[in-house]
Amino acid sequence: MHTVKMGEMTVNELQEYLKTSQTIILPYGVVEQHGYHLPLDTDIRNAEIMGAKLAEKLGCIVAPTLNYCFSGGMLTGTINVKPNTFANLVGEIIESLALQGFKNIIILPGHGGSESLFHLKESLRILKWLNPALRNTMIMMISLWDFSPTWRKMFESRDYHAANAETSLIKYWTPEVVRKKIVLDKPAVAEMLRNDPDSYQKRTSFTGLNEEIPFTEQRAEVKVGVMGYPAEACAATGKKINDEILKHAVPALKKAIAAAAKARHDGTAIEIKNNDTLKILSL
C-alpha cells in the first residue's frame, strides 16, 4: 500500500521510508467558529488537505493533524488551548520525530492566529537552543497564504477569517460541508473586523499603563465573527489558490530541504543577522 499519511502506515513501512527520506509535514488546525456557512473544522481541513497534497508533490509523508491550538475567539464551538500548552506539545512531538530519524520537519498551520504562530515559533527556537540534539534537525513553519498571490491580495482588500479565500477553498475541496446561508455581523461591526482582524478583542486595565497586563475578552457585539466577503467565494477561486500554493511552495520547500542536506554534509550554517524569524519562506 502506498500512502503519504503516516497514520496509515505500519511500523515496518515507516522504517523503510526513513531509509530513503527523513522529511515529514506536521499540520495543525483549530476548532473554531467560521460563521454560519463553514464548519468548525475549517482550519483543520486547511492543514490536513494541503498537507497531503504537498506531501504527494514532495515525495514525503504527513503526520496526523493536530486539531487543537489557540483561537482567542469565544463564540460557541471554539475550543481554545493555551499557546504555551500547544507549543510544548508540538515541541515534544518534534523531539519524538527527531529521535526516530526525521531531519526535516515542516510545520503547516491551517490556522493563522498571530498568538499561536508567535508563541510556537519562539518556543521552538528556544527548544533547539536548549536541546543540542536538535542542531541538525531543520524545523520550518510555513504559511499557506504566503504562497498564493490571490490569497495575499485578498488580505490587502481586507478579506480575512471565514471569508473569500477560506470559503473558496472549502467549496473546491469539500463543497458538501458549505452551507448556503451567509450571515455577517451588523454593518458597523463587520466593517470593524475587516479593518482590523484583532479588533474582536477588548482589552482593559486599571491603569492604562503598558506595564500592566490587561484583561482580554471578546467584544460582546461580535456575534458571528466573519472578517471579509464570503459571498464572493467560488470553487474556481479555491482551485486557483490551491494551484498557486502547490506551484510556489513545492519548489521552495525542495530547495530548502536540499540546502539543509548540503549544510549538514558540509558542516556549515548561515548566521541569522536579525531577530525576525517568524517567516522563512515566501513568494
C-alpha positions in Angstrom: 0.0 0.0 0.0 1.3 3.4 -0.9 0.2 6.3 1.2 1.6 9.7 2.2 -0.2 9.6 5.5 1.9 8.5 8.4 -1.1 7.4 10.4 -2.0 4.8 7.7 1.5 3.3 7.7 2.8 0.3 9.6 6.0 0.4 11.7 7.8 -1.6 9.0 6.6 0.8 6.3 7.8 3.8 8.2 11.2 2.2 8.9 11.6 1.6 5.1 10.6 5.1 4.4 13.2 6.6 6.7 15.9 4.7 4.8 15.3 7.0 1.8 13.7 10.2 3.2 13.7 11.9 6.5 11.2 14.6 5.7 7.7 14.9 7.3 5.0 17.5 7.3 3.3 18.3 10.6 -0.1 20.0 10.1 -2.2 21.6 12.7 -5.5 23.4 12.9 -8.1 24.6 15.4 -11.7 24.1 16.2 -13.3 27.5 16.0 -16.3 29.4 14.6 -16.2 30.1 10.9 -19.5 31.9 10.5 -22.8 30.2 9.7 -21.6 28.9 6.3 -18.4 27.0 7.2 -17.8 24.1 9.6 -15.9 24.4 12.9 -13.1 22.2 11.5 -12.3 24.6 8.6 -8.8 25.3 9.7 -8.2 21.6 10.3 -9.2 20.9 6.7 -6.9 23.7 5.5 -3.9 22.0 7.1 -4.9 18.3 6.5 -5.8 18.6 2.9 -2.9 20.8 1.8 -0.5 18.8 4.0 -1.4 15.6 2.0 -1.2 17.5 -1.3 2.2 18.9 -0.5 3.5 15.5 0.7 2.5 13.9 -2.6 4.4 16.6 -4.6 7.4 16.5 -2.3 7.6 12.7 -2.1 7.4 12.8 1.7 4.9 11.9 4.3 2.5 13.9 6.5 1.9 13.3 10.2 -1.7 13.1 11.7 -3.1 16.6 12.0 -3.2 18.3 15.4 -6.8 19.5 15.8 -6.4 22.0 18.7 -4.5 25.2 19.3 -5.3 28.7 20.4 -8.0 30.7 18.7 -8.8 33.5 21.1 -12.4 33.7 19.9 -15.1 32.9 22.5 -18.1 32.0 20.3 -19.9 28.7 20.7 -17.9 25.8 19.2 -14.5 27.4 19.6 -12.0 25.2 21.6 -9.0 27.1 23.0 -5.8 25.6 24.1 -3.3 28.0 25.7 -0.4 28.9 23.3 2.3 27.6 25.7 0.5 24.3 26.1 0.2 23.9 22.4 3.8 24.9 21.8 5.0 22.4 24.4 3.0 19.6 22.7 4.4 20.4 19.3 7.9 20.6 20.7 7.6 17.1 22.3 6.2 15.7 19.0 9.2 17.2 17.2 11.6 15.7 19.7 10.0 12.3 19.2 10.2 12.6 15.4 13.8 13.6 15.5 14.6 10.7 17.8 13.2 8.4 15.2 15.4 9.8 12.5 13.4 12.6 10.9 15.7 15.5 9.9 13.3 17.9 8.1 10.1 18.8 9.9 7.8 21.2 8.1 5.1 22.6 10.3 1.9 23.6 8.4 -0.6 25.8 10.2 -4.1 25.7 8.9 -4.9 28.5 11.5 -3.4 31.9 11.2 -3.8 33.2 14.7 -1.0 35.5 15.5 -0.7 34.4 19.1 -0.3 30.7 18.1 2.2 31.5 15.4 4.3 33.8 17.5 4.4 31.5 20.6 5.1 28.4 18.7 7.9 29.8 16.6 9.7 31.3 19.6 9.1 28.2 21.7 10.7 26.0 19.1 13.6 28.4 18.7 14.3 28.0 22.5 13.7 24.2 22.2 16.5 24.0 19.7 18.6 26.4 21.8 18.3 24.1 24.9 18.5 20.8 23.1 21.7 20.4 21.1 20.5 17.0 19.8 18.2 19.0 17.5 21.0 21.0 16.0 20.9 19.0 12.7 17.1 19.0 12.6 15.6 21.5 10.2 12.3 22.8 11.6 10.3 25.1 9.4 7.0 26.9 9.8 5.3 27.8 6.5 2.0 29.7 6.0 -0.1 28.6 3.0 -1.2 32.2 2.2 2.4 33.2 1.6 2.5 31.0 -1.5 -0.7 32.3 -3.1 -0.7 35.8 -4.7 -4.5 35.6 -4.9 -4.9 34.9 -1.2 -2.4 37.7 -0.2 -4.3 40.1 -2.5 -7.5 39.3 -0.6 -5.7 40.2 2.7 -4.9 43.6 1.1 -8.5 44.1 0.3 -9.5 43.4 4.0 -10.6 39.8 3.5 -9.5 37.5 6.3 -11.2 34.9 8.5 -14.0 32.7 7.1 -14.2 35.0 4.1 -13.5 34.7 0.4 -10.3 32.6 0.5 -11.3 30.0 3.1 -14.8 29.7 1.7 -13.5 29.3 -1.8 -11.0 26.6 -0.7 -13.6 24.6 1.1 -16.0 25.0 -1.8 -13.3 23.5 -4.0 -12.1 20.7 -1.6 -15.3 19.6 0.1 -18.3 21.6 -1.2 -20.8 19.3 0.6 -19.9 21.0 4.0 -20.5 24.6 2.9 -23.9 26.0 4.0 -25.8 28.3 1.6 -26.8 30.8 4.3 -24.1 33.5 4.8 -24.6 35.7 7.8 -22.4 38.7 8.8 -22.3 40.8 12.0 -24.1 44.2 12.0 -22.6 46.5 9.3 -20.5 48.6 11.8 -19.1 45.5 13.5 -18.4 43.7 10.2 -16.5 46.8 9.0 -14.5 47.0 12.2 -13.5 43.3 11.8 -12.4 43.9 8.2 -10.4 47.0 9.2 -8.6 45.1 12.0 -8.9 41.3 12.4 -7.8 41.6 16.0 -10.5 44.2 16.9 -12.7 41.4 18.1 -10.6 41.6 21.3 -11.4 44.1 24.0 -8.6 44.8 26.4 -9.0 46.7 29.7 -6.7 47.6 32.6 -6.8 49.5 35.8 -4.0 52.0 35.0 -3.8 52.2 31.2 0.0 51.7 31.6 1.9 49.4 29.2 3.5 47.7 32.2 0.1 46.3 33.4 -1.2 43.0 32.0 -4.6 43.8 30.5 -7.8 41.7 30.8 -8.8 40.4 27.3 -12.3 39.3 26.3 -14.2 39.1 23.1 -16.3 42.1 22.3 -20.0 41.4 23.1 -21.1 43.0 19.9 -19.3 40.3 17.8 -21.9 37.7 17.2 -20.7 36.0 14.0 -17.0 36.9 13.5 -16.7 36.7 9.8 -13.9 39.1 8.6 -14.3 39.8 4.9 -16.5 39.0 2.0 -17.5 35.3 1.9 -20.4 36.0 -0.6 -17.7 36.5 -3.3 -16.3 32.9 -2.8 -16.5 30.2 -5.5 -14.8 26.9 -6.2 -12.9 28.3 -9.1 -11.1 30.7 -6.8 -10.4 27.9 -4.4 -8.8 25.9 -7.2 -6.7 28.9 -8.2 -5.4 29.4 -4.6 -4.8 25.6 -4.3 -2.8 25.5 -7.5 -0.8 28.6 -6.6 0.2 27.1 -3.3 1.4 23.9 -4.9 3.2 25.8 -7.7 5.2 28.0 -5.3 5.5 26.0 -2.1 6.8 22.8 -3.6 10.0 24.2 -5.3 10.7 26.4 -2.3 10.5 23.5 0.1 12.6 21.3 -2.2 15.2 24.0 -2.3 15.2 24.3 1.5 15.4 20.6 2.1 18.4 20.3 -0.4 20.1 23.3 1.3 19.7 21.7 4.7 21.2 18.4 3.5 24.2 20.3 2.0 24.7 22.3 5.2 24.7 19.1 7.2 27.2 17.4 4.9 29.5 20.4 4.7 29.1 21.3 8.4 28.1 24.8 7.6 25.3 27.1 8.8 24.0 30.5 7.9 24.1 33.1 10.6 20.9 35.0 11.1 21.6 38.7 11.3 18.2 39.8 12.6 15.6 38.6 15.1 12.7 38.5 12.7 12.4 34.7 12.4 8.6 34.4 12.1 8.6 34.0 8.3 11.2 31.8 6.5 9.7 31.2 3.1 7.5 33.4 0.9 6.9 34.3 -2.7 
